[in-house]
């Protein structure tokens, strides 16, 4: 059920109560959508796992890609030599790897680390990191793709290649962790379940309220 439909149900309840209760003063319906909006926003935040909603940066069109897709795509470039300014399979640097991986999934991200550090939603700490998140080192000098199980995929420096490595950084070494996509496709399913549950609750509330109003009006 959409927010607009929920607001319509609330308005319907108010109209019923006004019609069936003699002398009742209709309340303003303006506050109802506001409350419904707040509840919806809170539920959505919980479902999507955004740890710091106030830290949302540049919004991106992410389609159906997941963090698992990001990791799988990044693994295709393991062994590609580090080339400063590179961004394809002949050679790439750390931010070129990030841009290429997300581009392969149809997601456009900026080219350099300082700009990549502003996209998506901030994750509070390494303890909350999920596969596909971007880990930005302090000073925005390096960026890594979190692969899960305390591992990262990155293009370290000249003379090396894109590699999967144990994450050696601590929260104190990190400027920000950014989440651009959900870890798995389970989040949309959970959102649908939450929406269905919410719709059922509203329907039950409407029915109960109408029964109470009709019972009071028949006395």
Residue, then its C-alpha position, 0 to 999 in steps of 0.5 A: x500500500x502506498x503512502x497516498x493510499x494510507x493517507x486516504x484510508x486515514x481520511x476515510x476513517x475520519x469521515x466515518x467518525x464525523x458522520x456517525x458521531x453527532x456534534x463531532x468536530x472534524x479534525x484537520x487531515x493535514x497531520x495524518x499524512x505527515x505522521x504516515x510519512x514519518x512511519x513509512x520513512x522509519x520503516x524504509x530505513x530499517x528495511x534497507x539497513x541504512x545506518x546513518x540516513x542523515x549521511x546520504x550523499x549523491x543519489x544514484x540510479x542503481x537498478x537491481x544490482x546488489x553488493x554480491x554483484x559488485x564483488x563478483x564483478x570486481x573479481x573479474x579484474x583480479x590480476x589486472x596491473x595497476x596503472x595510474x589513471x587506468x580504468x579498463x582491463x589493460x590497467x587501472x588504479x584504485x578509483x578506476x577499478x571502482x568506476x569500472x566495476x559499477x559501470x559494468x553493473x550500469x551504475x555511474x559513479x564519479x572518477x576520483x576518490x574524493x568524489x566517490x567518497x560522497x556517493x551513496x549512504x554512509x555506513x557507521x563502521x567496519x562492523x556494519x560493512x557489507x559486500x560491495x561497500x566502498x572503504x575510503x582511506x583517510x585523506x581520500x587517497x585510496x579506495x577499496x571494495x569490501x568483499x565480505x569476511x574482512x576481505x577487500x578488493x583493490x588496486x594498491x600501487x604501481x608494481x602491483x595488480x588488482x588483488x583480493x586481500x585481508x582488510x588491514x585497515x581499522x575504523x581509525x584509518x577510514x574516512x568513510x564507508x559508502x553503500x551504493x547498493x543493498x548487500x543482497x536481493x533480500x532487501x526488496x523482498x523484505x520491503x515487500x513483506x513489510x509493505x504487505x504487513x503494513x497494508x494488512x494492519x491498516x485494513x484491520x484498523x479501518x475495519x475495527x474503527x468503523x465497527x466501533x463507530x457504527x456500534x456507538x452510533x446505534x445506541 
